[in-house]
């Protein structure tokens, strides 16, 4: 099959525009004059193999991207790229997010497994107030059979149970906390900043989850969302609702009240900094999120909540003093179901090791060694990992 220069040129142009780069800027990075970039994008000049590889590195795209004539469009991702401010938003992380959602769909197709059921849509219920958010959180917990237990690993739960594709994506500059979009098939997808501490990531995931349930399908709302600010300082009604949902979903009323009464009973009615931190870590949230929840449950005054962290050690310092490990990741974190499908596809010889490394975003040679691949293929020991 002949390589179509026009197709490759069109894909190169789309990849460049997604990153908001000019032809002149790309020319400087590639060591080419602007007219050469223009000729390549218009299909008038062929691109060599090494050049295409360099373009792929620059644009953060797999090589296969440049050979596909038509890629189904996603209004959500188009919105994200338009809304991204090059001064504050790392566009490469949006590109990574888009490619991950496409790879997830590819894995399901390769393994011939149906996508998980879509999450419930409550957009027609008119939920807006904090009380509505509490109701929605209780409804979702009941629907999912969660009871009142803490849910610390929300990423894999949303991905494997709720049906929301979920990733932790490192951001070059900490300029956004969460992205929410529908992929090409219409499935909700969430990315949160992997460089945030685990307790902040958990809240960000729950915040976006609230948007999926109550706002994503609502008429007149954006096709996608970029959240740039921290918890409980959002400005719009929808953002405040999503915060209230996240708070109620991660910190169920009955469970929090039960734990607070236990602490007060054991400490003769006293509630210290360390009690607050211990309680927050039990539920996988920040100290600010927990104290805000205690205010909503009328167990802490608003004045005490507002003054609680002034002049004190940080929540992270207090948590580590109590022996907690505050997790964060400088690298991409993939959900367990995605990794399972990728490894299963390789084990069944449906994809090559090179493709597996591409899907897992790992170095080919490191992965080969880790899986103990012989010249005849994967060993049993390698697949047991």
C-alpha atoms as one frame of an Amber mdcrd trajectory, in Angstrom:
protein
   0.000   0.000   0.000   1.507   3.340  -1.067   2.065   6.027   1.507  -0.196
   9.005   0.829   1.769  12.219   1.317  -1.453  14.245   1.516  -2.761  12.118
   4.390   0.493  12.371   6.308   0.648  16.108   5.661  -2.902  16.628   6.919
  -2.200  14.642  10.094   1.022  16.592  10.679  -0.907  19.841  10.333  -3.599
  18.662  12.773  -0.968  17.606  15.322   0.836  20.954  15.032  -2.344  22.976
  15.443  -3.367  20.929  18.499  -0.235  22.203  20.228  -0.818  25.750  18.931
   2.541  25.830  17.152   3.199  27.882  14.021   4.937  26.473  10.966   7.850
  28.785  11.716   8.191  27.465  15.280   8.120  23.880  14.058  10.654  24.682
  11.344  13.120  25.987  13.935  12.709  22.873  16.094  13.050  20.571  13.078
  15.887  22.476  11.401  13.733  23.234   8.336  12.619  26.435   6.672   8.960
  27.391   6.976   8.296  26.720   3.297   9.407  23.099   3.756   6.958  22.594
   6.629   4.232  24.122   4.454   5.091  21.848   1.524   5.063  18.749   3.745
   1.688  19.638   5.292   0.141  20.277   1.889   1.370  16.919   0.573   3.651
  18.523  -2.010   6.814  17.210  -0.384   7.315  13.685   0.972   8.539  13.232
   4.520  11.363  10.781   5.229  11.245   8.100   7.908  13.655   9.881  10.273
  11.783  13.156   9.742   8.440  11.547  10.548   9.908  10.030  13.695  11.163
  13.471  14.734   7.743  14.992  14.031   6.125  12.266  16.163   8.476  13.073
  19.053   7.807  16.784  18.731   4.026  16.388  18.564   3.799  13.622  21.198
   1.943  11.308  18.809   2.511   7.652  17.839   3.702   7.052  14.296   0.439
   5.284  13.432  -1.414   8.571  13.967   0.087  10.057  10.798  -1.088   7.248
   8.496  -4.785   7.304   9.412  -6.919   9.053   6.817  -9.827   9.806   9.124
  -9.915   9.858  12.888 -13.398  10.286  14.359 -13.624  13.728  15.871 -14.492
  14.474  19.471 -16.177  17.835  20.112 -14.940  17.534  23.670 -11.276  17.356
  22.754 -11.732  20.104  20.188 -13.156  22.221  23.011 -10.203  21.405  25.290
  -7.665  22.463  22.674  -9.580  25.688  21.988  -9.974  26.455  25.691  -6.337
  25.734  26.528  -4.409  28.921  27.213  -0.819  28.374  26.060   0.388  30.570
  28.918  -1.079  28.315  31.610  -2.303  25.051  30.099   0.104  22.284  29.118
  -1.286  21.203  25.740   0.974  18.149  25.554  -0.897  16.652  28.493  -4.165
  17.083  26.568  -2.577  15.316  23.585  -1.486  12.473  25.875  -4.973  12.257
  27.329  -6.541  12.094  23.854  -4.169   9.348  22.708  -4.850   7.327  25.869
  -8.602   7.376  25.264  -8.059   6.207  21.676  -5.697   3.443  22.822  -8.235
   2.271  25.406 -10.882   1.905  22.694  -8.324   0.094  20.515  -7.556  -2.403
  23.290 -11.224  -3.214  23.772 -11.569  -3.763  20.021  -8.434  -5.931  19.822
  -9.583  -8.069  22.758 -13.187  -8.126  21.503 -14.546  -7.099  24.895 -17.532
  -4.776  25.181 -17.035  -1.404  26.879 -18.355  -1.149  30.410 -21.886   0.248
  30.869 -22.049   4.019  30.841 -22.514   5.817  34.181 -25.934   7.079  35.165
 -27.096  10.449  33.846 -28.794  12.701  36.414 -28.600  15.862  34.316 -32.395
  16.129  34.049 -32.906  16.106  37.825 -32.000  19.779  38.232 -29.545  19.158
  41.050 -27.898  22.430  42.178 -27.667  22.856  45.960 -25.359  21.294  48.537
 -28.319  19.264  49.784 -28.875  18.000  46.236 -25.216  17.006  46.063 -25.564
  15.070  49.310 -28.612  13.284  47.901 -26.829  12.422  44.663 -23.796  11.074
  46.540 -26.028   8.840  48.668 -27.905   7.658  45.565 -24.676   6.743  43.783
 -23.224   4.970  46.802 -26.442   2.997  47.156 -26.562   2.146  43.451 -22.970
   0.920  43.547 -23.379  -1.001  46.811 -20.689   0.946  48.625 -22.437   1.470
  51.920 -20.552   3.955  54.094 -17.021   2.582  53.754 -14.138   4.890  52.722
 -13.112   4.666  49.071  -9.449   5.636  48.757  -8.577   4.205  45.320 -11.130
   6.112  43.307  -9.206   5.962  40.016  -9.531   2.227  39.428 -13.038   2.181
  40.885 -14.301   4.772  38.394 -12.511   3.042  35.531 -13.466  -0.579  36.228
 -16.850  -0.215  37.946 -18.489   3.086  37.027 -17.439   3.060  33.361 -15.487
   6.344  33.293 -12.084   6.045  31.643  -9.677   7.517  34.135  -5.982   8.411
  33.989  -3.401  10.198  36.107  -1.425  12.415  33.739   1.660  14.373  34.851
   1.506  18.060  33.997   4.706  19.940  33.174   3.464  22.914  35.149   0.786
  22.422  37.774  -1.757  24.464  35.856  -4.823  22.255  36.012  -6.210  19.749
  38.473  -8.675  17.887  36.247  -9.906  17.416  32.688 -13.275  15.967  31.736
 -14.309  15.090  28.190 -16.315  12.646  26.113 -14.176  10.575  23.757 -14.987
   9.766  20.123 -17.548   7.150  21.223 -19.218   9.509  23.708 -17.799   7.833
  26.827 -16.860  10.123  29.742 -13.115  10.284  30.362 -11.258  11.949  33.230
  -7.624  12.944  33.636  -6.234  14.438  36.833  -2.783  15.763  37.578  -0.554
  12.860  38.686   1.803  15.297  40.405  -0.791  16.182  43.035  -0.697  14.298
  46.333  -2.909  11.209  46.413  -5.503  12.790  48.700  -5.897  15.774  46.346
  -6.104  13.532  43.281  -8.875  11.548  44.953 -10.940  14.673  45.531 -10.293
  15.923  41.999 -11.507  12.577  40.609 -14.670  12.737  42.695 -15.220  16.359
  41.625 -15.104  15.401  37.939 -17.313  12.391  38.700 -19.941  14.788  40.007
 -19.766  16.724  36.734 -20.232  13.494  34.749 -23.366  12.581  36.672 -25.042
  15.972  36.881 -23.661  18.251  34.168 -21.889  16.571  31.248 -25.083  15.685
  29.363 -26.990  18.824  30.374 -28.060  20.958  27.432 -26.056  24.129  27.034
 -23.012  22.976  29.032 -19.502  22.844  27.501 -18.434  19.683  25.686 -15.537
  19.369  28.130 -14.162  20.949  31.284 -10.792  22.169  32.509 -10.526  22.695
  36.260  -7.651  24.987  37.175  -8.335  25.907  40.786  -8.176  24.095  44.097
 -11.014  22.444  45.969 -13.646  24.703  47.545 -12.536  27.903  45.807 -14.501
  27.374  42.580 -16.670  30.212  41.382 -19.588  28.797  39.375 -22.631  27.005
  40.773 -21.775  23.837  38.852 -18.238  23.808  40.269 -19.474  24.319  43.824
 -21.999  21.521  43.320 -19.251  19.170  42.106 -17.180  20.017  45.196 -20.155
  19.294  47.464 -20.749  15.982  45.675 -17.089  14.990  46.005 -17.163  15.834
  49.693 -20.310  13.805  50.375 -19.258  10.874  48.163 -15.786  10.490  49.679
 -16.822  11.337  53.237 -20.269   9.779  53.830 -22.207  11.566  56.549 -22.805
   8.553  58.785 -19.235   7.267  58.563 -17.695  10.657  59.368 -20.033  11.320
  62.292 -19.333   7.871  63.724 -15.571   8.424  63.552 -15.799  11.903  65.074
 -17.841  10.618  68.008 -15.268   7.894  68.608 -12.441  10.429  68.667 -14.297
  12.782  70.986 -15.225   9.931  73.289 -11.642   8.697  73.478 -10.167  12.185
  73.993 -12.598  13.565  76.563 -14.228  15.839  74.002 -10.985  17.229  72.546
 -10.285  17.258  68.793  -6.691  18.069  67.804  -4.753  18.760  64.611  -3.605
  15.164  64.530  -7.156  13.883  64.959  -8.214  15.890  61.919  -5.295  14.624
  59.840  -5.863  11.027  60.911  -9.544  11.333  60.016  -8.726  12.876  56.641
  -6.245  10.130  55.755  -8.795   7.476  56.730 -11.068   8.830  54.008  -8.287
   9.632  51.518  -8.829  13.406  51.417  -6.924  16.551  52.395  -7.184  18.198
  55.783  -8.929  21.176  54.197 -11.508  18.874  52.597 -12.144  17.108  55.895
 -12.473  20.309  57.931 -14.826  21.704  55.268 -16.914  18.522  55.567 -17.028
  18.868  59.347 -18.339  22.414  58.917 -21.127  21.159  56.641 -21.979  18.516
  59.257 -21.942  21.178  62.016 -19.096  19.553  63.881 -16.673  22.428  63.320
 -17.274  26.175  63.237 -16.639  28.002  59.979 -14.296  30.405  61.769 -12.247
  27.494  63.111 -12.173  25.950  59.634 -10.963  29.196  58.046  -8.249  29.691
  60.665  -7.283  26.071  61.113  -4.210  25.996  58.859  -2.940  29.532  59.428
   0.539  29.491  60.935   0.495  25.724  61.323   2.475  22.966  59.727   1.181
  21.744  56.406  -1.194  18.842  56.163   1.539  16.782  54.487   3.933  17.437
  57.390   1.319  16.384  59.931   0.378  13.272  57.930   3.993  12.155  57.634
   4.524  12.804  61.346   1.695  10.329  61.974   3.437   7.766  59.789   1.338
   8.119  56.639   3.014   7.916  53.243   1.876  10.764  51.016   1.864   9.300
  47.517   2.313  11.238  44.285   3.625  10.308  40.861   5.884  12.178  38.424
   4.861   9.694  35.733   1.722   8.663  33.929  -0.449   6.219  35.904  -2.670
   3.892  33.882  -5.780   2.193  35.288  -5.547  -1.511  36.134  -8.141  -2.575
  33.533  -6.229  -0.819  30.740  -2.983  -2.516  31.760  -4.706  -5.882  32.054
  -6.176  -5.633  28.533  -2.799  -4.605  27.108  -0.888  -7.455  28.758  -3.597
  -9.957  27.854  -3.492  -8.839  24.224   0.261  -9.419  24.181  -0.002 -12.778
  25.947  -2.475 -13.953  23.307  -0.205 -12.659  20.507  -2.780 -10.104  19.362
  -0.245  -7.294  19.603   3.554  -7.179  19.398   5.920  -6.333  22.234   6.639
  -3.028  20.505   2.924  -2.212  20.507   2.650  -3.248  24.154   5.483  -0.872
  25.065   3.736   1.899  23.133   0.410   1.253  24.870   1.992   1.129  28.336
   4.214   4.155  27.600   7.288   2.143  28.614  10.744   1.684  27.154  10.778
  -1.311  24.812  14.036  -2.807  26.116  13.153  -2.304  29.786   9.773  -3.933
  29.209  11.316  -6.854  27.338  13.672  -7.515  30.204  10.921  -7.191  32.788
   8.692  -9.654  30.991  11.631 -12.011  30.407  10.950 -12.333  26.738  12.938
 -14.992  24.888  13.434 -15.101  21.155  10.455 -17.479  20.966   8.047 -15.144
  22.749   6.833 -14.464  26.277   7.603 -17.042  28.941   5.125 -18.252  31.528
   7.129 -16.534  34.248   7.029 -13.287  32.320   3.254 -13.374  32.000   2.813
 -14.019  35.703   4.084 -10.563  36.530
